[in-house]
């Protein structure tokens, strides 16, 4: 297999299957019918691996990578399924921090081309069965499976995990999951299964009661991670990671009850070496020190509140690069923008990317100093040129903005 053949196969996959990250709501296929047929077609590999299931509005990616790092430090072979990818498709499926083998991806896509006509999967359903099969073939000790969108109708919800976790519930994807926090909580709670422990990491009492009530109906042990006390730190530096660490601690305690052996040293070291062990980037990621350049993929209101609050705590003049997709409620973002900043708004280079000229009236109303660019790279080069000694750059607003920036600049910096 050549690089050209691999890329052709990936391009085929993106074209054949509707992809929520690219195409938005029209690509979302709720329900488990397709994934059930897919899994049966491939011999139900998800039934042959041990899994942990992690959902939530924010923090599920960080929590799953922290958990993976701790278990890797404990000597286990850990599969990790995250989405979306920032740079390369194979980031979605990893074992002990190593991206999925491209030869496997290429060969698996050839098998997908031979699916029966009554199975018409989405892109995410394709990648989910690919992850299950890869983890089964590679004989992982445990697969950590991140929910794609929601929970109840998400294709990952076909698994029977050892333990599940919901990091938090915030307003996001209201066009799909519901207009209220209660409706969204109900969808997230859909991953709770009979007699399988569920860990929850959100202080919101309304949401907590919804999750707890569902757990009681399912006879599932409910664990409130917010009650845990810890001084442990992670190399994932966002202030919001404190809450995710508590979720990971609770997950580890449940796994220890199932004879997974994790020492205090494994736990401490694993939390401090997430980037090294899993290759996880994009959450308060320090791209460079001179000038200080931070990337963060926080993109919904709750995520941006955390990120911008942390930006405000840094006593530097800021050059803030932001970009959004078409379904983003940009008026809400305008109310959160960090202080002491100049802004560079750019269009993410995907179908759903929204050009800043479309919402320039909101920028004018916000009375901020801003410039508009056709691409993220143009915005970054401008910000870098304007950035003076002692100032900093921030890149965010969307997974796609951060991914596009890193794809263009990460290899250069290394």
C-alpha positions, 0 to 999 in steps of 0.5 A: 500500500502506498501513501497515495492508495491510503489517501484515496481510501480515506477520501473514499470513506469521507465521500461515501459516508455522511460525516457530522464533523464536515456536513453537520446535522444532515449527516447525523444518523441516530439509533443503533440499527446500522451499527448493530448490522455492521457489528454483526457483519464483522462478527460482533468484535465489541463483545470480545473486548473489555470496555470503558464508556465515557460521555459528556458535553466537555471533558470526555476526550481529556478524561479518556486520555488521562485514564489511558495514560494511567493504565498504560503506566500500570502496564496494560495494553490500552485501546483508545477511541476518540473523535474528531481527529485534529490532523490525521484520521488514524488519531481516532483509534490508538493503542498505547498512544500509537495511531492505528496502523494505516495498512489496517485502515486501508484494508478495512475500508476495502471490506467496507466497500463490500457491505450489503446494500441494506447497511448504509452507515454514517462516517462515525459508524464506519469508524466505530466498527473499525475501532472495535475490530482493531482493538479485538485483533490487537488483543487490548486489555481494555478499550476506552470508548468515547461517545461521539454525540449525545449518548442514548442513540450514539453508535458507541452505545452498542457496547456493554462496558465494565464501567461508564462515566459522564463528565458533565452536561452542558448546552451543546448540539441543541438542534439534535439533543434538545433545547434544554439542559434536562433534555440533553441530560436525558440523552447523555444518561442513555449510556447508563446500563443495567448493573454497570457503575456510572460515574458523574462529574458535574456539580449541577444538581438538576442534571445530577438528579436526572443521571442518578434517577436513571442509574436507580432505574437501571440498578446501576451504582451511582458514583459522584466524582465531585465529592472526591478530594485530590491534589493530583495534577496533570500535564493537561494544563487547563484549569478545567482539568481538575474536574476531569481528574476526579472522574478519572480517579473514580474510574480507576477505583472501579477498575481496581475492584475488577482486578486491574492493578494501579499503584499510587505511583502509576496514577500520579505518573500517568496523569503527568505524562498524558501527552507523552503516553497518548499523544493527546493535544489540543486542550490548553496545548502550549504550542510555543513559549516565545511568543507564548502560543496556546491552542484549545479546542473548547467550542461550546459556551461552557467550554469557552467560558472555562478557556476564556476565564483562564486567558483572562487570568494571564496578565498579557496582551492577547492576540486571539484567533477564532473561527466557527462553524455555521451552527455556532451561536456566535452572539453567545460567544461575543459575550464571553470574549477575553479582555485585553485582546485583539481578535483575528477571525478566520473561516475554518477550511471545511464545508461547515466553516463560517466566514467571519464576513457573515457575522461581522455585524456582531463583531461591530456591535461587540466594539472589539478590535478585530481583523477578518481572514479567509484562512486560519493560517493567514490569521496566525501569520498576521497575529504572529507579526503583530505580537510584541515581546511579552504578548501572547497568541491564542487559537481556538473556537473550534476543533477544526481551527486548532486542527488546521493550525496544527497541521500547518505549523506543528511539524515546522515547530518540531 
